[in-house]
Amino acid sequence: MRGRRNRGSLVGCIAIVTGFVIILSLILPSGFWWFAFGAGLIGLGLWLNSRC
């Protein structure tokens, strides 16, 4: 069984993801970010529908 993550690991994960997004935003074109935003919304919607 896995234990719950503590608050520090959540903050660390958010910092890592934010760093990747900042680095990628310097490299990738703006059209990619609209695609990623749309894909994220679809994924969020699917996840929310699967929980209900």
HELIX and SHEET records of a PDB file:
HELIX    1   1 ARG A    7  ILE A   27  1                                  21    
HELIX    2   2 SER A   30  ARG A   51  1                                  22    
END                                                                             
